[in-house]
Amino acid sequence: MPRLPKTKAEAQQAAVLRNIDVYIAERRRAGADCNQIAASLGMGYTTLYHKMKKPETFRLDELQFIANVLNISISRLLGEEQA
């Protein structure tokens, strides 16, 4: 059976995860632990872990906060615009 193309929502969720993963990798290289990284994104580690597993559970205010922390627009966070 052929693979179906991603829906817009799936593409946005994948973009959010990619952007957060890049941020986490940068912070880990700088010596931050998981709890510090989650706190910098405005949530506890367990909450971040669960939201990364189910990105559709991110609320709009959380996405806006994360975009501000990453210093990018929410459109870029969602993969709708390029750098």
For each residue, the residues with C-beta under 8 A, 3 or more apart:
1:
2:
3:
4:
5:
6: 10 11 14
7: 10 11
8: 11 12
9: 12 13 56
10: 6 7 13 14
11: 6 7 8 14 15 79
12: 8 9 15 16 78 79 80
13: 9 10 16 17 55 56
14: 6 10 11 17 18 55 79
15: 11 12 18 19 77 78 79 80
16: 12 13 19 20 55 58 63 66 77 78 79
17: 13 14 20 21 52 55
18: 14 15 21 22 79
19: 15 16 22 23 66 70 72 76 77 79
20: 16 17 23 24 41 52 66 70
21: 17 18 24 25
22: 18 19 25 26
23: 19 20 26 27 37 41 69 70
24: 20 21 27 28 37
25: 21 22 28 29
26: 22 23 29 30
27: 23 24 30 32 36 37 40
28: 24 25 31 32 37
29: 25 26
30: 26 27
31: 28
32: 27 28 36 37 40
33: 36 37
34: 37 38 45
35: 38 39 44 45
36: 27 32 33 39 40
37: 23 24 27 28 32 33 34 40 41 45 48
38: 34 35 41 43 44 45 47 48
39: 35 36 42 43 44
40: 27 32 36 37 69
41: 20 23 37 38 48 65 66 69
42: 39 62 65 66 69
43: 38 39 47 48 51 62
44: 35 38 39 47 48
45: 34 35 37 38 48 49
46: 49 50
47: 38 43 44 50 51
48: 37 38 41 43 44 45 51 52
49: 45 46 52 53
50: 46 47 53 54 57
51: 43 47 48 54 55 57 58 62
52: 17 20 48 49 55
53: 49 50
54: 50 51 57
55: 13 14 16 17 51 52 58
56: 9 13
57: 50 51 54
58: 16 51 55 62 63 66
59: 62 63
60: 63 64
61: 64 65
62: 42 43 51 58 59 65 66
63: 16 58 59 60 66 67 74 77 78
64: 60 61 67 68 74
65: 41 42 61 62 68 69
66: 16 19 20 41 42 58 62 63 69 70 77
67: 63 64 70 72 73 74 76 77
68: 64 65 71
69: 23 40 41 42 65 66
70: 19 20 23 66 67 77
71: 68
72: 19 67 76 77
73: 67 76 77 81
74: 63 64 67 77 78
75: 78 80 81
76: 19 67 72 73 79 80 81 82 83
77: 15 16 19 63 66 67 70 72 73 74
78: 12 15 16 63 74 75
79: 11 12 14 15 16 18 19 76
80: 12 15 75 76
81: 73 75 76
82: 76
83: 76
